[in-house]
Amino acid sequence: MKRMKYLLFFIVIAVAVLGVLGIISLPSLTVFPDTTEPKANTSFIMLNKSDPFTGISFDDVASRIPVSMSGMEENATATPSIRMIQGYGLDPTGNASSWDVIICQSGQTTLVTYNHHGERTYNWSGTCPEQDINLGRIITPRDLFLKNRDRIFLQPDSAANESRELALAGSTYFLTITSTGRQRDLRFDAITGALTSTND
């Protein structure tokens, strides 16, 4: 009996020593944190960070704006209205890396941003543009770019070597195209898509 106790004692000691030396791997008790990406507070875009960059379409943003505005209506008597939309880093299809939307209501101005991180809302201290934007009447940036491709992309490599910003105010699109040493400013009728002025 004593011999059995000594044998068990030595086995326990041997296993402990080997475990400390790393020869026998002991079960790990490490608790791994949840690696799931946190959900953005909107559902208009779902991108994995490892995916290549894909622009956000105007249609996706337009479908989200009424949802953003519905939360504002609960807190005020006047109906909120869209006064300005601006897209940054537009690609040749009219998609943007991010969109800003200015919404006015009862003298208060709100800036809503839409990008790959989701939707964010801020109080905005700037002057509220006077004219409402009716999303049902305007041509989309995608169709605007298709209709005016020859005027927007003057060279075959224009798409890759220029940056584009597009602002919509009232019934006018303002397109700013920047390349090395040059800035082009074009205006379009937002309803028909016709070019109305340019500094070319």
Secondary structure, 3 states (H helix, E strand, C coil): CHHHHHHHHHHHHHHHHHHHHCCCCCCCCCCCCCCCCCCCCCCCCCCCCCCCCCCECHHHHHHHHHHHHHHHHCCCCCCCEEEEEEEECCCCCCCECEEEEEEEECCEEEEEEEECCEEEEEECCCCCCCCCCCCCCCCCHHHHHHHCHHHHCCCCCHHHHCEEEEEEECCEEEEEEEECCEEEEEEEECCCCCEEEECC
